Amino acid sequence: YASYAKSMVSQNAIVASKTSADADFQVEFVRSLQSQASELEGVNVDEEMANLVTYQNAYSASARVVTTINEMFDTLLGIGA
């Protein structure tokens, strides 16, 4: 019985050690995923400011195009009159 008990205790120790290592891995894995998620959720102010400048320039260019077209129509209407 002593040999059987020794074998059972040894087997339980191995299973407990493996389970503990698996739990540690899972904890670190969750921390890693949380870290990656927080990096994705963060706002990069420099990137957003660069996008804002791009949109502002595109809006300004579009406004100039509309103004030019408006002046062309005014000119064409003045020729016909």
Jmol script that loads the backbone (N, CA, C; Angstrom):
load data "model"
ATOM      1  N   TYR A   1       0.814  -1.200   0.000  1.00  0.00           N
ATOM      2  CA  TYR A   1       0.000   0.000   0.000  1.00  0.00           C
ATOM      3  C   TYR A   1       0.853   1.257   0.000  1.00  0.00           C
ATOM      4  N   ALA A   2       1.996   1.177   0.612  1.00  0.00           N
ATOM      5  CA  ALA A   2       2.875   2.343   0.687  1.00  0.00           C
ATOM      6  C   ALA A   2       3.320   2.755  -0.721  1.00  0.00           C
ATOM      7  N   SER A   3       3.645   1.789  -1.534  1.00  0.00           N
ATOM      8  CA  SER A   3       4.067   2.081  -2.898  1.00  0.00           C
ATOM      9  C   SER A   3       2.917   2.700  -3.700  1.00  0.00           C
ATOM     10  N   TYR A   4       1.720   2.172  -3.527  1.00  0.00           N
ATOM     11  CA  TYR A   4       0.537   2.696  -4.222  1.00  0.00           C
ATOM     12  C   TYR A   4       0.243   4.122  -3.763  1.00  0.00           C
ATOM     13  N   ALA A   5       0.317   4.363  -2.457  1.00  0.00           N
ATOM     14  CA  ALA A   5       0.064   5.696  -1.917  1.00  0.00           C
ATOM     15  C   ALA A   5       1.113   6.674  -2.427  1.00  0.00           C
ATOM     16  N   LYS A   6       2.365   6.231  -2.460  1.00  0.00           N
ATOM     17  CA  LYS A   6       3.442   7.062  -2.952  1.00  0.00           C
ATOM     18  C   LYS A   6       3.215   7.420  -4.426  1.00  0.00           C
ATOM     19  N   SER A   7       2.789   6.451  -5.204  1.00  0.00           N
ATOM     20  CA  SER A   7       2.498   6.677  -6.611  1.00  0.00           C
ATOM     21  C   SER A   7       1.354   7.667  -6.790  1.00  0.00           C
ATOM     22  N   MET A   8       0.309   7.527  -5.980  1.00  0.00           N
ATOM     23  CA  MET A   8      -0.852   8.434  -6.074  1.00  0.00           C
ATOM     24  C   MET A   8      -0.461   9.862  -5.693  1.00  0.00           C
ATOM     25  N   VAL A   9       0.319  10.008  -4.627  1.00  0.00           N
ATOM     26  CA  VAL A   9       0.749  11.338  -4.199  1.00  0.00           C
ATOM     27  C   VAL A   9       1.629  11.965  -5.276  1.00  0.00           C
ATOM     28  N   SER A  10       2.512  11.169  -5.849  1.00  0.00           N
ATOM     29  CA  SER A  10       3.387  11.663  -6.911  1.00  0.00           C
ATOM     30  C   SER A  10       2.567  12.097  -8.122  1.00  0.00           C
ATOM     31  N   GLN A  11       1.612  11.283  -8.500  1.00  0.00           N
ATOM     32  CA  GLN A  11       0.750  11.609  -9.647  1.00  0.00           C
ATOM     33  C   GLN A  11      -0.046  12.873  -9.377  1.00  0.00           C
ATOM     34  N   ASN A  12      -0.577  13.024  -8.175  1.00  0.00           N
ATOM     35  CA  ASN A  12      -1.341  14.226  -7.814  1.00  0.00           C
ATOM     36  C   ASN A  12      -0.448  15.461  -7.823  1.00  0.00           C
ATOM     37  N   ALA A  13       0.799  15.309  -7.385  1.00  0.00           N
ATOM     38  CA  ALA A  13       1.731  16.437  -7.393  1.00  0.00           C
ATOM     39  C   ALA A  13       2.027  16.879  -8.822  1.00  0.00           C
ATOM     40  N   ILE A  14       2.186  15.908  -9.716  1.00  0.00           N
ATOM     41  CA  ILE A  14       2.441  16.233 -11.120  1.00  0.00           C
ATOM     42  C   ILE A  14       1.246  16.968 -11.730  1.00  0.00           C
ATOM     43  N   VAL A  15       0.046  16.457 -11.471  1.00  0.00           N
ATOM     44  CA  VAL A  15      -1.168  17.091 -12.003  1.00  0.00           C
ATOM     45  C   VAL A  15      -1.333  18.490 -11.429  1.00  0.00           C
ATOM     46  N   ALA A  16      -1.073  18.655 -10.128  1.00  0.00           N
ATOM     47  CA  ALA A  16      -1.197  19.970  -9.490  1.00  0.00           C
ATOM     48  C   ALA A  16      -0.185  20.949 -10.083  1.00  0.00           C
ATOM     49  N   SER A  17       1.030  20.479 -10.324  1.00  0.00           N
ATOM     50  CA  SER A  17       2.058  21.341 -10.896  1.00  0.00           C
ATOM     51  C   SER A  17       1.671  21.775 -12.308  1.00  0.00           C
ATOM     52  N   LYS A  18       1.184  20.823 -13.109  1.00  0.00           N
ATOM     53  CA  LYS A  18       0.763  21.143 -14.479  1.00  0.00           C
ATOM     54  C   LYS A  18      -0.414  22.106 -14.466  1.00  0.00           C
ATOM     55  N   THR A  19      -1.353  21.875 -13.582  1.00  0.00           N
ATOM     56  CA  THR A  19      -2.525  22.749 -13.483  1.00  0.00           C
ATOM     57  C   THR A  19      -2.114  24.156 -13.077  1.00  0.00           C
ATOM     58  N   SER A  20      -1.175  24.253 -12.145  1.00  0.00           N
ATOM     59  CA  SER A  20      -0.679  25.559 -11.712  1.00  0.00           C
ATOM     60  C   SER A  20       0.016  26.281 -12.864  1.00  0.00           C
ATOM     61  N   ALA A  21       0.832  25.563 -13.637  1.00  0.00           N
ATOM     62  CA  ALA A  21       1.513  26.169 -14.783  1.00  0.00           C
ATOM     63  C   ALA A  21       0.502  26.616 -15.833  1.00  0.00           C
ATOM     64  N   ASP A  22      -0.533  25.812 -16.064  1.00  0.00           N
ATOM     65  CA  ASP A  22      -1.579  26.186 -17.024  1.00  0.00           C
ATOM     66  C   ASP A  22      -2.315  27.439 -16.563  1.00  0.00           C
ATOM     67  N   ALA A  23      -2.601  27.512 -15.271  1.00  0.00           N
ATOM     68  CA  ALA A  23      -3.298  28.687 -14.728  1.00  0.00           C
ATOM     69  C   ALA A  23      -2.434  29.933 -14.875  1.00  0.00           C
ATOM     70  N   ASP A  24      -1.133  29.816 -14.592  1.00  0.00           N
ATOM     71  CA  ASP A  24      -0.224  30.954 -14.748  1.00  0.00           C
ATOM     72  C   ASP A  24      -0.182  31.415 -16.205  1.00  0.00           C
ATOM     73  N   PHE A  25      -0.136  30.455 -17.126  1.00  0.00           N
ATOM     74  CA  PHE A  25      -0.138  30.800 -18.547  1.00  0.00           C
ATOM     75  C   PHE A  25      -1.412  31.545 -18.913  1.00  0.00           C
ATOM     76  N   GLN A  26      -2.541  31.056 -18.447  1.00  0.00           N
ATOM     77  CA  GLN A  26      -3.825  31.691 -18.767  1.00  0.00           C
ATOM     78  C   GLN A  26      -3.887  33.115 -18.225  1.00  0.00           C
ATOM     79  N   VAL A  27      -3.373  33.331 -17.020  1.00  0.00           N
ATOM     80  CA  VAL A  27      -3.375  34.674 -16.428  1.00  0.00           C
ATOM     81  C   VAL A  27      -2.528  35.617 -17.284  1.00  0.00           C
ATOM     82  N   GLU A  28      -1.356  35.173 -17.678  1.00  0.00           N
ATOM     83  CA  GLU A  28      -0.488  36.012 -18.511  1.00  0.00           C
ATOM     84  C   GLU A  28      -1.098  36.251 -19.891  1.00  0.00           C
ATOM     85  N   PHE A  29      -1.761  35.246 -20.426  1.00  0.00           N
ATOM     86  CA  PHE A  29      -2.412  35.390 -21.726  1.00  0.00           C
ATOM     87  C   PHE A  29      -3.518  36.443 -21.661  1.00  0.00           C
ATOM     88  N   VAL A  30      -4.310  36.405 -20.607  1.00  0.00           N
ATOM     89  CA  VAL A  30      -5.387  37.390 -20.435  1.00  0.00           C
ATOM     90  C   VAL A  30      -4.790  38.785 -20.278  1.00  0.00           C
ATOM     91  N   ARG A  31      -3.726  38.912 -19.505  1.00  0.00           N
ATOM     92  CA  ARG A  31      -3.074  40.222 -19.346  1.00  0.00           C
ATOM     93  C   ARG A  31      -2.574  40.745 -20.686  1.00  0.00           C
ATOM     94  N   SER A  32      -2.001  39.864 -21.477  1.00  0.00           N
ATOM     95  CA  SER A  32      -1.505  40.256 -22.794  1.00  0.00           C
ATOM     96  C   SER A  32      -2.652  40.741 -23.687  1.00  0.00           C
ATOM     97  N   LEU A  33      -3.749  40.020 -23.691  1.00  0.00           N
ATOM     98  CA  LEU A  33      -4.908  40.430 -24.497  1.00  0.00           C
ATOM     99  C   LEU A  33      -5.485  41.755 -24.014  1.00  0.00           C
ATOM    100  N   GLN A  34      -5.537  41.949 -22.696  1.00  0.00           N
ATOM    101  CA  GLN A  34      -6.046  43.207 -22.167  1.00  0.00           C
ATOM    102  C   GLN A  34      -5.136  44.363 -22.560  1.00  0.00           C
ATOM    103  N   SER A  35      -3.843  44.123 -22.549  1.00  0.00           N
ATOM    104  CA  SER A  35      -2.887  45.156 -22.934  1.00  0.00           C
ATOM    105  C   SER A  35      -3.065  45.519 -24.407  1.00  0.00           C
ATOM    106  N   GLN A  36      -3.208  44.513 -25.255  1.00  0.00           N
ATOM    107  CA  GLN A  36      -3.415  44.774 -26.677  1.00  0.00           C
ATOM    108  C   GLN A  36      -4.728  45.512 -26.917  1.00  0.00           C
ATOM    109  N   ALA A  37      -5.768  45.148 -26.176  1.00  0.00           N
ATOM    110  CA  ALA A  37      -7.065  45.814 -26.340  1.00  0.00           C
ATOM    111  C   ALA A  37      -6.973  47.273 -25.920  1.00  0.00           C
ATOM    112  N   SER A  38      -6.265  47.552 -24.837  1.00  0.00           N
ATOM    113  CA  SER A  38      -6.160  48.945 -24.387  1.00  0.00           C
ATOM    114  C   SER A  38      -5.342  49.785 -25.368  1.00  0.00           C
ATOM    115  N   GLU A  39      -4.348  49.167 -26.033  1.00  0.00           N
ATOM    116  CA  GLU A  39      -3.589  49.891 -27.046  1.00  0.00           C
ATOM    117  C   GLU A  39      -4.460  50.245 -28.242  1.00  0.00           C
ATOM    118  N   LEU A  40      -5.371  49.360 -28.611  1.00  0.00           N
ATOM    119  CA  LEU A  40      -6.255  49.618 -29.743  1.00  0.00           C
ATOM    120  C   LEU A  40      -7.313  50.651 -29.410  1.00  0.00           C
ATOM    121  N   GLU A  41      -7.740  50.693 -28.165  1.00  0.00           N
ATOM    122  CA  GLU A  41      -8.797  51.615 -27.772  1.00  0.00           C
ATOM    123  C   GLU A  41      -8.287  53.033 -27.575  1.00  0.00           C
ATOM    124  N   GLY A  42      -7.003  53.195 -27.330  1.00  0.00           N
ATOM    125  CA  GLY A  42      -6.446  54.515 -27.060  1.00  0.00           C
ATOM    126  C   GLY A  42      -6.536  55.426 -28.272  1.00  0.00           C
ATOM    127  N   VAL A  43      -6.577  56.726 -28.007  1.00  0.00           N
ATOM    128  CA  VAL A  43      -6.649  57.718 -29.076  1.00  0.00           C
ATOM    129  C   VAL A  43      -5.253  58.289 -29.278  1.00  0.00           C
ATOM    130  N   ASN A  44      -4.783  58.243 -30.507  1.00  0.00           N
ATOM    131  CA  ASN A  44      -3.501  58.833 -30.852  1.00  0.00           C
ATOM    132  C   ASN A  44      -3.773  60.262 -31.315  1.00  0.00           C
ATOM    133  N   VAL A  45      -3.438  61.230 -30.466  1.00  0.00           N
ATOM    134  CA  VAL A  45      -3.770  62.628 -30.741  1.00  0.00           C
ATOM    135  C   VAL A  45      -3.031  63.131 -31.980  1.00  0.00           C
ATOM    136  N   ASP A  46      -1.780  62.727 -32.142  1.00  0.00           N
ATOM    137  CA  ASP A  46      -1.021  63.184 -33.318  1.00  0.00           C
ATOM    138  C   ASP A  46      -1.656  62.681 -34.614  1.00  0.00           C
ATOM    139  N   GLU A  47      -2.060  61.414 -34.614  1.00  0.00           N
ATOM    140  CA  GLU A  47      -2.687  60.849 -35.807  1.00  0.00           C
ATOM    141  C   GLU A  47      -4.021  61.530 -36.101  1.00  0.00           C
ATOM    142  N   GLU A  48      -4.801  61.772 -35.068  1.00  0.00           N
ATOM    143  CA  GLU A  48      -6.100  62.435 -35.258  1.00  0.00           C
ATOM    144  C   GLU A  48      -5.908  63.872 -35.752  1.00  0.00           C
ATOM    145  N   MET A  49      -4.889  64.558 -35.263  1.00  0.00           N
ATOM    146  CA  MET A  49      -4.629  65.929 -35.698  1.00  0.00           C
ATOM    147  C   MET A  49      -4.185  65.946 -37.162  1.00  0.00           C
ATOM    148  N   ALA A  50      -3.370  64.972 -37.561  1.00  0.00           N
ATOM    149  CA  ALA A  50      -2.946  64.882 -38.965  1.00  0.00           C
ATOM    150  C   ALA A  50      -4.153  64.620 -39.861  1.00  0.00           C
ATOM    151  N   ASN A  51      -5.065  63.747 -39.424  1.00  0.00           N
ATOM    152  CA  ASN A  51      -6.288  63.488 -40.194  1.00  0.00           C
ATOM    153  C   ASN A  51      -7.135  64.749 -40.296  1.00  0.00           C
ATOM    154  N   LEU A  52      -7.219  65.501 -39.215  1.00  0.00           N
ATOM    155  CA  LEU A  52      -8.014  66.728 -39.217  1.00  0.00           C
ATOM    156  C   LEU A  52      -7.448  67.740 -40.217  1.00  0.00           C
ATOM    157  N   VAL A  53      -6.135  67.878 -40.264  1.00  0.00           N
ATOM    158  CA  VAL A  53      -5.510  68.797 -41.215  1.00  0.00           C
ATOM    159  C   VAL A  53      -5.788  68.335 -42.645  1.00  0.00           C
ATOM    160  N   THR A  54      -5.723  67.032 -42.887  1.00  0.00           N
ATOM    161  CA  THR A  54      -6.017  66.493 -44.219  1.00  0.00           C
ATOM    162  C   THR A  54      -7.451  66.808 -44.625  1.00  0.00           C
ATOM    163  N   TYR A  55      -8.383  66.590 -43.711  1.00  0.00           N
ATOM    164  CA  TYR A  55      -9.797  66.872 -44.009  1.00  0.00           C
ATOM    165  C   TYR A  55     -10.017  68.364 -44.231  1.00  0.00           C
ATOM    166  N   GLN A  56      -9.338  69.191 -43.453  1.00  0.00           N
ATOM    167  CA  GLN A  56      -9.480  70.641 -43.603  1.00  0.00           C
ATOM    168  C   GLN A  56      -8.964  71.079 -44.973  1.00  0.00           C
ATOM    169  N   ASN A  57      -7.837  70.539 -45.400  1.00  0.00           N
ATOM    170  CA  ASN A  57      -7.291  70.885 -46.721  1.00  0.00           C
ATOM    171  C   ASN A  57      -8.214  70.407 -47.839  1.00  0.00           C
ATOM    172  N   ALA A  58      -8.779  69.216 -47.689  1.00  0.00           N
ATOM    173  CA  ALA A  58      -9.705  68.704 -48.705  1.00  0.00           C
ATOM    174  C   ALA A  58     -10.952  69.585 -48.777  1.00  0.00           C
ATOM    175  N   TYR A  59     -11.463  70.024 -47.628  1.00  0.00           N
ATOM    176  CA  TYR A  59     -12.632  70.897 -47.597  1.00  0.00           C
ATOM    177  C   TYR A  59     -12.315  72.235 -48.275  1.00  0.00           C
ATOM    178  N   SER A  60     -11.141  72.775 -47.976  1.00  0.00           N
ATOM    179  CA  SER A  60     -10.743  74.053 -48.566  1.00  0.00           C
ATOM    180  C   SER A  60     -10.618  73.938 -50.088  1.00  0.00           C
ATOM    181  N   ALA A  61     -10.032  72.845 -50.555  1.00  0.00           N
ATOM    182  CA  ALA A  61      -9.898  72.641 -52.001  1.00  0.00           C
ATOM    183  C   ALA A  61     -11.264  72.502 -52.656  1.00  0.00           C
ATOM    184  N   SER A  62     -12.156  71.771 -52.009  1.00  0.00           N
ATOM    185  CA  SER A  62     -13.511  71.613 -52.555  1.00  0.00           C
ATOM    186  C   SER A  62     -14.235  72.950 -52.607  1.00  0.00           C
ATOM    187  N   ALA A  63     -14.054  73.770 -51.612  1.00  0.00           N
ATOM    188  CA  ALA A  63     -14.693  75.085 -51.598  1.00  0.00           C
ATOM    189  C   ALA A  63     -14.172  75.952 -52.741  1.00  0.00           C
ATOM    190  N   ARG A  64     -12.873  75.872 -53.023  1.00  0.00           N
ATOM    191  CA  ARG A  64     -12.316  76.638 -54.141  1.00  0.00           C
ATOM    192  C   ARG A  64     -12.885  76.152 -55.467  1.00  0.00           C
ATOM    193  N   VAL A  65     -13.067  74.859 -55.625  1.00  0.00           N
ATOM    194  CA  VAL A  65     -13.643  74.311 -56.861  1.00  0.00           C
ATOM    195  C   VAL A  65     -15.066  74.817 -57.032  1.00  0.00           C
ATOM    196  N   VAL A  66     -15.847  74.780 -55.966  1.00  0.00           N
ATOM    197  CA  VAL A  66     -17.243  75.246 -56.049  1.00  0.00           C
ATOM    198  C   VAL A  66     -17.283  76.730 -56.372  1.00  0.00           C
ATOM    199  N   THR A  67     -16.405  77.506 -55.764  1.00  0.00           N
ATOM    200  CA  THR A  67     -16.359  78.945 -56.045  1.00  0.00           C
ATOM    201  C   THR A  67     -15.997  79.199 -57.506  1.00  0.00           C
ATOM    202  N   THR A  68     -15.048  78.469 -58.033  1.00  0.00           N
ATOM    203  CA  THR A  68     -14.644  78.622 -59.433  1.00  0.00           C
ATOM    204  C   THR A  68     -15.787  78.260 -60.377  1.00  0.00           C
ATOM    205  N   ILE A  69     -16.474  77.161 -60.094  1.00  0.00           N
ATOM    206  CA  ILE A  69     -17.611  76.759 -60.931  1.00  0.00           C
ATOM    207  C   ILE A  69     -18.715  77.809 -60.869  1.00  0.00           C
ATOM    208  N   ASN A  70     -18.957  78.353 -59.696  1.00  0.00           N
ATOM    209  CA  ASN A  70     -19.973  79.395 -59.543  1.00  0.00           C
ATOM    210  C   ASN A  70     -19.607  80.627 -60.375  1.00  0.00           C
ATOM    211  N   GLU A  71     -18.341  81.013 -60.352  1.00  0.00           N
ATOM    212  CA  GLU A  71     -17.903  82.163 -61.151  1.00  0.00           C
ATOM    213  C   GLU A  71     -18.027  81.866 -62.644  1.00  0.00           C
ATOM    214  N   MET A  72     -17.751  80.627 -63.044  1.00  0.00           N
ATOM    215  CA  MET A  72     -17.896  80.266 -64.463  1.00  0.00           C
ATOM    216  C   MET A  72     -19.348  80.362 -64.894  1.00  0.00           C
ATOM    217  N   PHE A  73     -20.278  79.871 -64.080  1.00  0.00           N
ATOM    218  CA  PHE A  73     -21.698  79.980 -64.430  1.00  0.00           C
ATOM    219  C   PHE A  73     -22.136  81.432 -64.507  1.00  0.00           C
ATOM    220  N   ASP A  74     -21.643  82.248 -63.556  1.00  0.00           N
ATOM    221  CA  ASP A  74     -21.996  83.678 -63.602  1.00  0.00           C
ATOM    222  C   ASP A  74     -21.503  84.319 -64.890  1.00  0.00           C
ATOM    223  N   THR A  75     -20.296  83.945 -65.311  1.00  0.00           N
ATOM    224  CA  THR A  75     -19.724  84.472 -66.542  1.00  0.00           C
ATOM    225  C   THR A  75     -20.546  84.020 -67.745  1.00  0.00           C
ATOM    226  N   LEU A  76     -20.897  82.714 -67.780  1.00  0.00           N
ATOM    227  CA  LEU A  76     -21.683  82.192 -68.890  1.00  0.00           C
ATOM    228  C   LEU A  76     -23.073  82.842 -68.950  1.00  0.00           C
ATOM    229  N   LEU A  77     -23.670  83.059 -67.803  1.00  0.00           N
ATOM    230  CA  LEU A  77     -24.975  83.722 -67.792  1.00  0.00           C
ATOM    231  C   LEU A  77     -24.848  85.179 -68.233  1.00  0.00           C
ATOM    232  N   GLY A  78     -23.701  85.820 -67.927  1.00  0.00           N
ATOM    233  CA  GLY A  78     -23.492  87.207 -68.347  1.00  0.00           C
ATOM    234  C   GLY A  78     -23.277  87.304 -69.843  1.00  0.00           C
ATOM    235  N   ILE A  79     -22.680  86.304 -70.475  1.00  0.00           N
ATOM    236  CA  ILE A  79     -22.451  86.305 -71.917  1.00  0.00           C
ATOM    237  C   ILE A  79     -23.770  86.194 -72.643  1.00  0.00           C
ATOM    238  N   GLY A  80     -24.655  85.360 -72.147  1.00  0.00           N
ATOM    239  CA  GLY A  80     -25.925  85.117 -72.812  1.00  0.00           C
ATOM    240  C   GLY A  80     -26.889  86.294 -72.700  1.00  0.00           C
ATOM    241  N   ALA A  81     -26.674  87.172 -71.746  1.00  0.00           N
ATOM    242  CA  ALA A  81     -27.629  88.261 -71.536  1.00  0.00           C
ATOM    243  C   ALA A  81     -27.347  89.452 -72.383  1.00  0.00           C
TER     244      ALA A  81
END
end "model"
wireframe off; spacefill off
backbone 0.3
color backbone group
